[in-house]
């Protein structure tokens, strides 16, 4: 962790402070010092809504669980059904579609 041992003092109006705190809150940042340093040094913050990443992870967990169940059944019975393979393919395609949407959105950032 970086050591912060120097201070800079500025005077701002209450309206400016309220605007800064509002933007900090919108960015999901809770540490005013960290937010002010980031904005002073970089001049911008990029906010990402990664809720669809959570959806992709959820789909991957479901697909992995199904694959494990199919492998267990294949080991127990010595066979696997084409319907099971097709279901796995469909699930993989759904995951791929979600991931493509994420990649497109990320490629359009700043």
N, CA, C and O atoms as a DFTB+ gen file, in Angstrom:
440 C
 N C O
     1  1       0.836      -1.176       0.000
     2  2       0.000       0.000       0.000
     3  2       0.878       1.234       0.000
     4  3       1.885       1.292       0.705
     5  1       0.490       2.226      -0.796
     6  2       1.239       3.466      -0.899
     7  2       1.159       4.258       0.389
     8  3       0.113       4.313       1.036
     9  1       2.259       4.862       0.749
    10  2       2.283       5.716       1.935
    11  2       1.905       7.131       1.527
    12  3       2.489       7.701       0.605
    13  1       0.933       7.684       2.214
    14  2       0.529       9.063       1.938
    15  2       0.965       9.925       3.109
    16  3       0.439       9.813       4.216
    17  1       1.945      10.793       2.840
    18  2       2.489      11.592       3.930
    19  2       2.507      13.092       3.627
    20  3       3.038      13.874       4.415
    21  1       1.935      13.495       2.504
    22  2       1.891      14.900       2.128
    23  2       0.439      15.294       1.931
    24  3      -0.367      14.506       1.437
    25  1       0.113      16.508       2.317
    26  2      -1.263      16.976       2.187
    27  2      -1.339      18.175       1.263
    28  3      -0.401      18.966       1.173
    29  1      -2.465      18.301       0.579
    30  2      -2.791      19.473      -0.233
    31  2      -4.139      19.971       0.274
    32  3      -5.093      19.201       0.381
    33  1      -4.211      21.250       0.582
    34  2      -5.458      21.826       1.067
    35  2      -6.031      22.743      -0.002
    36  3      -5.314      23.557      -0.584
    37  1      -7.329      22.605      -0.256
    38  2      -8.007      23.498      -1.191
    39  2      -9.307      23.965      -0.551
    40  3      -9.879      23.288       0.304
    41  1      -9.754      25.122      -0.979
    42  2     -11.044      25.631      -0.522
    43  2     -12.015      25.535      -1.684
    44  3     -11.714      25.928      -2.811
    45  1     -13.201      24.995      -1.373
    46  2     -14.241      24.866      -2.385
    47  2     -15.572      25.292      -1.761
    48  3     -15.715      25.345      -0.539
    49  1     -16.522      25.589      -2.612
    50  2     -17.849      25.953      -2.118
    51  2     -18.590      24.692      -1.668
    52  3     -18.231      23.576      -2.043
    53  1     -19.619      24.893      -0.866
    54  2     -20.428      23.760      -0.422
    55  2     -21.085      23.064      -1.610
    56  3     -21.221      21.841      -1.618
    57  1     -21.494      23.848      -2.621
    58  2     -22.111      23.263      -3.812
    59  2     -21.120      22.356      -4.546
    60  3     -21.493      21.272      -4.995
    61  1     -19.848      22.793      -4.672
    62  2     -18.827      21.961      -5.310
    63  2     -18.567      20.702      -4.497
    64  3     -18.408      19.617      -5.056
    65  1     -18.525      20.849      -3.173
    66  2     -18.298      19.682      -2.315
    67  2     -19.438      18.682      -2.481
    68  3     -19.208      17.477      -2.581
    69  1     -20.667      19.191      -2.509
    70  2     -21.816      18.311      -2.695
    71  2     -21.747      17.585      -4.030
    72  3     -22.077      16.403      -4.117
    73  1     -21.314      18.297      -5.080
    74  2     -21.189      17.684      -6.406
    75  2     -20.104      16.602      -6.404
    76  3     -20.284      15.528      -6.978
    77  1     -18.983      16.899      -5.754
    78  2     -17.886      15.919      -5.661
    79  2     -18.356      14.675      -4.914
    80  3     -18.119      13.550      -5.356
    81  1     -19.021      14.881      -3.782
    82  2     -19.500      13.741      -2.996
    83  2     -20.542      12.932      -3.769
    84  3     -20.579      11.705      -3.678
    85  1     -21.382      13.626      -4.524
    86  2     -22.380      12.932      -5.341
    87  2     -21.716      12.075      -6.415
    88  3     -22.096      10.921      -6.615
    89  1     -20.740      12.630      -7.094
    90  2     -20.033      11.866      -8.136
    91  2     -19.252      10.706      -7.531
    92  3     -19.173       9.626      -8.116
    93  1     -18.676      10.939      -6.357
    94  2     -17.947       9.880      -5.671
    95  2     -18.906       8.737      -5.335
    96  3     -18.594       7.565      -5.544
    97  1     -20.074       9.101      -4.811
    98  2     -21.083       8.096      -4.480
    99  2     -21.537       7.342      -5.735
   100  3     -21.676       6.119      -5.705
   101  1     -21.766       8.066      -6.836
   102  2     -22.180       7.438      -8.096
   103  2     -21.130       6.460      -8.610
   104  3     -21.454       5.458      -9.247
   105  1     -19.851       6.770      -8.319
   106  2     -18.759       5.898      -8.754
   107  2     -18.596       4.695      -7.839
   108  3     -17.805       3.794      -8.122
   109  1     -19.342       4.680      -6.743
   110  2     -19.244       3.555      -5.821
   111  2     -18.018       3.608      -4.941
   112  3     -17.590       2.587      -4.402
   113  1     -17.444       4.796      -4.789
   114  2     -16.238       4.967      -3.979
   115  2     -16.656       5.497      -2.610
   116  3     -17.505       6.382      -2.508
   117  1     -16.053       4.947      -1.566
   118  2     -16.397       5.387      -0.213
   119  2     -15.285       6.192       0.444
   120  3     -15.508       6.806       1.488
   121  1     -14.105       6.201      -0.140
   122  2     -12.961       6.908       0.434
   123  2     -12.730       8.199      -0.350
   124  3     -12.304       8.160      -1.505
   125  1     -13.010       9.336       0.274
   126  2     -12.880      10.631      -0.406
   127  2     -11.446      10.892      -0.831
   128  3     -11.214      11.381      -1.937
   129  1     -10.481      10.578       0.018
   130  2      -9.079      10.815      -0.344
   131  2      -8.679      10.020      -1.575
   132  3      -8.018      10.546      -2.470
   133  1      -9.076       8.755      -1.622
   134  2      -8.745       7.913      -2.774
   135  2      -9.394       8.463      -4.031
   136  3      -8.769       8.506      -5.091
   137  1     -10.651       8.885      -3.915
   138  2     -11.363       9.440      -5.068
   139  2     -10.693      10.716      -5.563
   140  3     -10.489      10.883      -6.766
   141  1     -10.350      11.613      -4.649
   142  2      -9.721      12.881      -5.034
   143  2      -8.350      12.645      -5.673
   144  3      -8.002      13.310      -6.649
   145  1      -7.574      11.708      -5.133
   146  2      -6.261      11.395      -5.731
   147  2      -6.442      10.867      -7.146
   148  3      -5.753      11.300      -8.069
   149  1      -7.372       9.931      -7.314
   150  2      -7.606       9.327      -8.626
   151  2      -8.024      10.386      -9.644
   152  3      -7.533      10.402     -10.773
   153  1      -8.925      11.261      -9.240
   154  2      -9.410      12.288     -10.156
   155  2      -8.328      13.327     -10.444
   156  3      -8.211      13.795     -11.577
   157  1      -7.545      13.691      -9.448
   158  2      -6.491      14.694      -9.652
   159  2      -5.376      14.144     -10.534
   160  3      -4.814      14.881     -11.344
   161  1      -5.056      12.892     -10.395
   162  2      -3.946      12.313     -11.168
   163  2      -4.401      11.874     -12.553
   164  3      -3.749      12.197     -13.546
   165  1      -5.500      11.148     -12.634
   166  2      -5.939      10.582     -13.905
   167  2      -6.994      11.420     -14.611
   168  3      -7.119      11.356     -15.833
   169  1      -7.742      12.194     -13.865
   170  2      -8.746      13.060     -14.464
   171  2     -10.047      12.376     -14.812
   172  3     -10.995      13.041     -15.228
   173  1     -10.123      11.066     -14.655
   174  2     -11.363      10.365     -14.956
   175  2     -11.382       8.996     -14.289
   176  3     -10.347       8.443     -13.915
   177  1     -12.577       8.479     -14.157
   178  2     -12.772       7.120     -13.664
   179  2     -13.708       6.436     -14.642
   180  3     -14.652       7.048     -15.140
   181  1     -13.452       5.188     -14.911
   182  2     -14.325       4.407     -15.780
   183  2     -15.136       3.480     -14.892
   184  3     -14.585       2.682     -14.134
   185  1     -16.450       3.597     -14.997
   186  2     -17.347       2.751     -14.225
   187  2     -17.875       1.648     -15.124
   188  3     -18.352       1.905     -16.229
   189  1     -17.784       0.443     -14.648
   190  2     -18.255      -0.694     -15.431
   191  2     -19.396      -1.386     -14.713
   192  3     -19.316      -1.672     -13.519
   193  1     -20.449      -1.648     -15.451
   194  2     -21.529      -2.480     -14.936
   195  2     -21.218      -3.902     -15.381
   196  3     -21.388      -4.248     -16.550
   197  1     -20.768      -4.708     -14.459
   198  2     -20.357      -6.065     -14.796
   199  2     -21.382      -7.101     -14.345
   200  3     -21.035      -8.249     -14.065
   201  1     -22.637      -6.690     -14.276
   202  2     -23.679      -7.629     -13.852
   203  2     -23.787      -8.802     -14.822
   204  3     -24.101      -9.920     -14.412
   205  1     -23.528      -8.554     -16.108
   206  2     -23.603      -9.663     -17.054
   207  2     -22.419     -10.615     -16.910
   208  3     -22.505     -11.767     -17.337
   209  1     -21.320     -10.159     -16.319
   210  2     -20.215     -11.074     -16.012
   211  2     -20.687     -12.073     -14.949
   212  3     -20.378     -13.263     -15.022
   213  1     -21.433     -11.579     -13.971
   214  2     -21.992     -12.477     -12.956
   215  2     -22.922     -13.501     -13.598
   216  3     -22.942     -14.665     -13.196
   217  1     -23.685     -13.071     -14.588
   218  2     -24.574     -13.993     -15.299
   219  2     -23.752     -15.052     -16.042
   220  3     -24.111     -16.230     -16.034
   221  1     -22.668     -14.647     -16.676
   222  2     -21.816     -15.603     -17.390
   223  2     -21.198     -16.606     -16.410
   224  3     -21.101     -17.795     -16.713
   225  1     -20.788     -16.130     -15.254
   226  2     -20.225     -17.025     -14.233
   227  2     -21.289     -18.009     -13.753
   228  3     -21.005     -19.191     -13.556
   229  1     -22.512     -17.519     -13.566
   230  2     -23.604     -18.392     -13.142
   231  2     -23.853     -19.486     -14.181
   232  3     -24.018     -20.657     -13.841
   233  1     -23.878     -19.080     -15.456
   234  2     -24.095     -20.062     -16.522
   235  2     -22.951     -21.072     -16.591
   236  3     -23.179     -22.256     -16.839
   237  1     -21.726     -20.609     -16.372
   238  2     -20.576     -21.521     -16.388
   239  2     -20.683     -22.538     -15.255
   240  3     -20.372     -23.713     -15.446
   241  1     -21.120     -22.093     -14.077
   242  2     -21.279     -23.016     -12.945
   243  2     -22.327     -24.074     -13.258
   244  3     -22.129     -25.257     -12.980
   245  1     -23.443     -23.642     -13.838
   246  2     -24.507     -24.593     -14.197
   247  2     -23.986     -25.595     -15.216
   248  3     -24.202     -26.799     -15.081
   249  1     -23.301     -25.093     -16.237
   250  2     -22.790     -25.962     -17.292
   251  2     -21.747     -26.937     -16.738
   252  3     -21.739     -28.114     -17.100
   253  1     -20.879     -26.450     -15.871
   254  2     -19.864     -27.322     -15.271
   255  2     -20.507     -28.408     -14.431
   256  3     -20.090     -29.566     -14.472
   257  1     -21.526     -28.030     -13.667
   258  2     -22.229     -29.010     -12.846
   259  2     -22.887     -30.075     -13.724
   260  3     -22.812     -31.268     -13.432
   261  1     -23.533     -29.626     -14.805
   262  2     -24.163     -30.583     -15.718
   263  2     -23.131     -31.502     -16.352
   264  3     -23.361     -32.706     -16.464
   265  1     -22.010     -30.956     -16.762
   266  2     -20.949     -31.767     -17.363
   267  2     -20.447     -32.822     -16.375
   268  3     -20.226     -33.975     -16.744
   269  1     -20.272     -32.415     -15.124
   270  2     -19.835     -33.377     -14.103
   271  2     -20.870     -34.483     -13.897
   272  3     -20.509     -35.647     -13.726
   273  1     -22.142     -34.125     -13.914
   274  2     -23.189     -35.136     -13.767
   275  2     -23.201     -36.096     -14.948
   276  3     -23.363     -37.303     -14.765
   277  1     -23.029     -35.569     -16.158
   278  2     -23.002     -36.422     -17.350
   279  2     -21.786     -37.343     -17.327
   280  3     -21.884     -38.511     -17.702
   281  1     -20.651     -36.826     -16.893
   282  2     -19.439     -37.654     -16.810
   283  2     -19.632     -38.769     -15.779
   284  3     -19.234     -39.911     -16.008
   285  1     -20.243     -38.430     -14.650
   286  2     -20.502     -39.440     -13.622
   287  2     -21.430     -40.530     -14.174
   288  3     -21.194     -41.720     -13.967
   289  1     -22.495     -40.105     -14.884
   290  2     -23.434     -41.071     -15.462
   291  2     -22.734     -41.942     -16.509
   292  3     -22.969     -43.149     -16.573
   293  1     -21.876     -41.328     -17.326
   294  2     -21.154     -42.092     -18.349
   295  2     -20.222     -43.110     -17.699
   296  3     -20.088     -44.231     -18.190
   297  1     -19.582     -42.731     -16.607
   298  2     -18.696     -43.664     -15.911
   299  2     -19.468     -44.801     -15.257
   300  3     -18.983     -45.931     -15.197
   301  1     -20.672     -44.507     -14.764
   302  2     -21.471     -45.538     -14.099
   303  2     -22.132     -46.485     -15.088
   304  3     -22.174     -47.695     -14.869
   305  1     -22.652     -45.921     -16.189
   306  2     -23.421     -46.744     -17.122
   307  2     -22.627     -47.156     -18.360
   308  3     -23.002     -48.095     -19.062
   309  1     -21.548     -46.459     -18.617
   310  2     -20.766     -46.758     -19.811
   311  2     -21.319     -46.117     -21.066
   312  3     -20.822     -46.369     -22.164
   313  1     -22.356     -45.282     -20.915
   314  2     -22.925     -44.624     -22.092
   315  2     -23.425     -43.227     -21.717
   316  3     -23.586     -42.888     -20.545
   317  1     -23.659     -42.442     -22.756
   318  2     -24.198     -41.098     -22.565
   319  2     -25.181     -40.836     -23.698
   320  3     -25.033     -41.375     -24.795
   321  1     -26.166     -40.024     -23.434
   322  2     -27.221     -39.778     -24.414
   323  2     -26.912     -38.540     -25.253
   324  3     -26.351     -37.560     -24.763
   325  1     -27.290     -38.610     -26.523
   326  2     -27.069     -37.493     -27.439
   327  2     -27.807     -36.242     -26.973
   328  3     -27.351     -35.125     -27.218
   329  1     -28.944     -36.424     -26.303
   330  2     -29.696     -35.277     -25.778
   331  2     -28.862     -34.517     -24.748
   332  3     -28.895     -33.288     -24.684
   333  1     -28.117     -35.275     -23.944
   334  2     -27.257     -34.647     -22.944
   335  2     -26.158     -33.813     -23.606
   336  3     -25.861     -32.700     -23.174
   337  1     -25.565     -34.367     -24.654
   338  2     -24.516     -33.653     -25.386
   339  2     -25.093     -32.401     -26.039
   340  3     -24.473     -31.338     -26.004
   341  1     -26.260     -32.523     -26.626
   342  2     -26.896     -31.361     -27.265
   343  2     -27.240     -30.278     -26.246
   344  3     -27.116     -29.088     -26.536
   345  1     -27.673     -30.690     -25.051
   346  2     -27.972     -29.711     -24.013
   347  2     -26.703     -28.963     -23.600
   348  3     -26.731     -27.746     -23.417
   349  1     -25.603     -29.683     -23.456
   350  2     -24.331     -29.035     -23.129
   351  2     -23.914     -28.054     -24.224
   352  3     -23.431     -26.961     -23.928
   353  1     -24.098     -28.441     -25.484
   354  2     -23.767     -27.554     -26.600
   355  2     -24.610     -26.278     -26.552
   356  3     -24.097     -25.179     -26.764
   357  1     -25.909     -26.433     -26.271
   358  2     -26.793     -25.269     -26.184
   359  2     -26.387     -24.343     -25.036
   360  3     -26.409     -23.120     -25.173
   361  1     -26.019     -24.941     -23.913
   362  2     -25.583     -24.135     -22.780
   363  2     -24.282     -23.394     -23.107
   364  3     -24.122     -22.225     -22.756
   365  1     -23.366     -24.075     -23.776
   366  2     -22.117     -23.413     -24.179
   367  2     -22.394     -22.249     -25.127
   368  3     -21.755     -21.202     -25.021
   369  1     -23.323     -22.417     -26.038
   370  2     -23.668     -21.355     -26.979
   371  2     -24.265     -20.158     -26.240
   372  3     -23.963     -19.011     -26.570
   373  1     -25.104     -20.419     -25.251
   374  2     -25.698     -19.336     -24.458
   375  2     -24.611     -18.560     -23.700
   376  3     -24.637     -17.330     -23.645
   377  1     -23.681     -19.281     -23.132
   378  2     -22.560     -18.630     -22.423
   379  2     -21.744     -17.799     -23.404
   380  3     -21.368     -16.668     -23.096
   381  1     -21.471     -18.344     -24.566
   382  2     -20.699     -17.623     -25.570
   383  2     -21.396     -16.333     -25.982
   384  3     -20.728     -15.317     -26.171
   385  1     -22.709     -16.343     -26.127
   386  2     -23.463     -15.139     -26.498
   387  2     -23.323     -14.063     -25.422
   388  3     -23.122     -12.889     -25.734
   389  1     -23.428     -14.466     -24.160
   390  2     -23.258     -13.515     -23.058
   391  2     -21.855     -12.929     -23.082
   392  3     -21.678     -11.722     -22.917
   393  1     -20.859     -13.781     -23.288
   394  2     -19.468     -13.303     -23.313
   395  2     -19.202     -12.375     -24.497
   396  3     -18.458     -11.404     -24.363
   397  1     -19.802     -12.663     -25.652
   398  2     -19.634     -11.770     -26.805
   399  2     -20.212     -10.391     -26.516
   400  3     -19.617      -9.376     -26.879
   401  1     -21.370     -10.353     -25.865
   402  2     -21.970      -9.065     -25.498
   403  2     -21.066      -8.284     -24.555
   404  3     -20.923      -7.069     -24.687
   405  1     -20.461      -8.981     -23.608
   406  2     -19.535      -8.333     -22.671
   407  2     -18.339      -7.769     -23.429
   408  3     -17.936      -6.631     -23.189
   409  1     -17.772      -8.549     -24.336
   410  2     -16.606      -8.103     -25.094
   411  2     -16.921      -6.883     -25.956
   412  3     -16.102      -5.969     -26.061
   413  1     -18.090      -6.865     -26.567
   414  2     -18.489      -5.707     -27.370
   415  2     -18.601      -4.482     -26.492
   416  3     -18.109      -3.410     -26.842
   417  1     -19.250      -4.640     -25.346
   418  2     -19.408      -3.505     -24.443
   419  2     -18.059      -2.993     -23.940
   420  3     -17.847      -1.783     -23.865
   421  1     -17.157      -3.892     -23.600
   422  2     -15.834      -3.489     -23.113
   423  2     -15.010      -2.823     -24.204
   424  3     -14.220      -1.923     -23.921
   425  1     -15.184      -3.251     -25.437
   426  2     -14.412      -2.649     -26.532
   427  2     -14.851      -1.219     -26.849
   428  3     -14.118      -0.473     -27.498
   429  1     -16.044      -0.840     -26.392
   430  2     -16.557       0.502     -26.655
   431  2     -16.271       1.476     -25.516
   432  3     -16.754       2.608     -25.540
   433  1     -15.506       1.062     -24.536
   434  2     -15.191       1.936     -23.400
   435  2     -14.081       2.881     -23.797
   436  3     -13.044       2.476     -24.322
   437  1     -14.323       4.131     -23.537
   438  2     -13.365       5.240     -23.690
   439  2     -12.426       4.974     -24.804
   440  3     -11.550       5.794     -25.081
